[in-house]
Amino acid sequence: MQLSVIALNVGYAVIGVILMFLSYRVIDRLTPEVDFPAELQKGNVAVGMVVAAIFISIALIIGKALG
């Protein structure tokens, strides 16, 4: 395996993680009435499912954009 291919894949992974974090922060700021971390601490399953759906959809979008 070529080192350049591995470096490119690691670079894409780092870019993907950074974009996921930034996207989550944008969504968190767009919904100020919902405190996601506090609700997750309380054990709110519905908020957990919403956050999971957000991460999955962002991951699909970023995956298509980078691929």
C-alpha positions as CSV (number, residue, x, y, z in Angstrom):
1,M,0.0,0.0,0.0
2,Q,1.3,3.4,-0.9
3,L,2.0,5.9,1.9
4,S,0.3,8.7,-0.1
5,V,-3.0,6.8,-0.2
6,I,-2.9,6.2,3.6
7,A,-2.1,9.9,4.2
8,L,-4.9,11.0,2.0
9,N,-7.4,8.7,3.8
10,V,-6.2,10.0,7.2
11,G,-6.5,13.6,5.9
12,Y,-10.1,12.9,4.8
13,A,-10.9,11.4,8.1
14,V,-9.6,14.4,10.0
15,I,-11.5,16.8,7.7
16,G,-14.6,14.7,8.2
17,V,-14.4,14.8,12.0
18,I,-13.8,18.6,12.0
19,L,-16.8,19.2,9.7
20,M,-18.9,16.9,11.9
21,F,-18.0,18.9,15.0
22,L,-18.6,22.3,13.3
23,S,-21.9,21.1,11.9
24,Y,-23.0,20.0,15.3
25,R,-22.0,23.3,16.9
26,V,-24.0,25.2,14.2
27,I,-27.1,23.1,14.8
28,D,-26.7,23.5,18.6
29,R,-26.6,27.3,18.1
30,L,-29.6,27.3,15.8
31,T,-31.7,25.6,18.5
32,P,-31.0,27.6,21.7
33,E,-34.2,26.4,23.4
34,V,-32.8,22.8,23.5
35,D,-29.7,22.2,25.7
36,F,-28.6,18.9,24.1
37,P,-25.9,18.0,26.7
38,A,-28.1,18.7,29.6
39,E,-31.0,16.7,28.2
40,L,-28.7,13.8,27.4
41,Q,-27.4,13.9,31.1
42,K,-31.0,13.6,32.2
43,G,-31.4,10.5,30.1
44,N,-33.8,11.9,27.5
45,V,-33.9,9.2,24.9
46,A,-35.7,11.4,22.3
47,V,-33.0,14.0,22.3
48,G,-30.4,11.2,22.0
49,M,-32.2,9.9,18.9
50,V,-32.3,13.4,17.4
51,V,-28.6,13.9,18.0
52,A,-27.9,10.4,16.5
53,A,-30.0,11.3,13.5
54,I,-28.1,14.6,13.1
55,F,-24.7,12.9,13.2
56,I,-25.8,10.2,10.7
57,S,-27.2,12.7,8.3
58,I,-24.2,15.0,8.6
59,A,-21.9,12.0,8.1
60,L,-23.7,11.0,4.9
61,I,-23.5,14.5,3.5
62,I,-19.8,14.9,4.3
63,G,-19.1,11.4,3.0
64,K,-20.7,12.2,-0.3
65,A,-18.9,15.6,-0.5
66,L,-15.5,14.2,0.3
67,G,-15.9,11.0,-1.8
